[in-house]
Amino acid sequence: MRELYESLRPKEARMLHWSAAAAAAALWFSIAWRDAWVLLLVPIIGGWFVFLVRRNRRLDPMGHAEEDHLF
């Protein structure tokens, strides 16, 4: 799969990303049609994930806090 992705041209890779995003949005709305809580939970979980990633990068931007103690 990785070889296939790396062999794509930039325009094809962009098209793949947008089609994956459109498929995810269609799936999200089709599930939300059945249960409205999905409309709220998915953005809340995504926002919480973004918050945690940004906080982690701010606390340890290079990602080697544990490795510094070894040297």
N, C-alpha and C positions, 0 to 999 in steps of 0.2 A: 504494500500500500504506500509505503514511504517513497519508493522509487517512482511510482505513478505520480504522486503529488509533486515530487521534485522535478519531474520531466514536463510539468505544465508550464505554459507561457504565463506571464503576469496577468494577461487579460483572462485566460482560462481559470487561473487560481482565484481571481476576484469573482468570476462568475460562479465558481464552486462555493465560495464563502457566502455569497448572497443567496444562492439557492438553498444552502443549508440553513441560513437564517430564516428564509421564507418557509421552509418545511417545518422548522421549529415553531415559528409563529402560528402556522396552520394547525399543528398538533396541539399547541397550547390553547388556541381558541376552540378547537373541537372538544378537548377535554373540559374546558371551562363552560362549554355549552351545557354539559351535564351537571357540573358542580361549580357554582360561582366562586367558591373559596379559592379555587386555583388562580383566578384573576388577581387575587390579593397575595396569595402565598408565594407564587413564583417571583414577582418583583421584590417582595420583602426578603426572601432568601438570597436573591441576587444582590440586592443592596447590602445585606449583611456580609456576604462574601467579599464584595468590593471594599467595604469598610475594614474588614479583617486583613485583607491583603495590603491595603495602603498603610494600615497601622504597623503591620509587620515590616514592611519596607522602610518605614520611618524609623523604627527602633533598631533595625539591623539591615542597612541598605545593601551591603555587599553579601550578606548571607553566611558569614563565617565567624560568628560570635563564639561558637564552641571551639573552632579550630585555632583561634588565637592563643588559647590557654595551653595548647600542646607545644608551642615553640617557645 
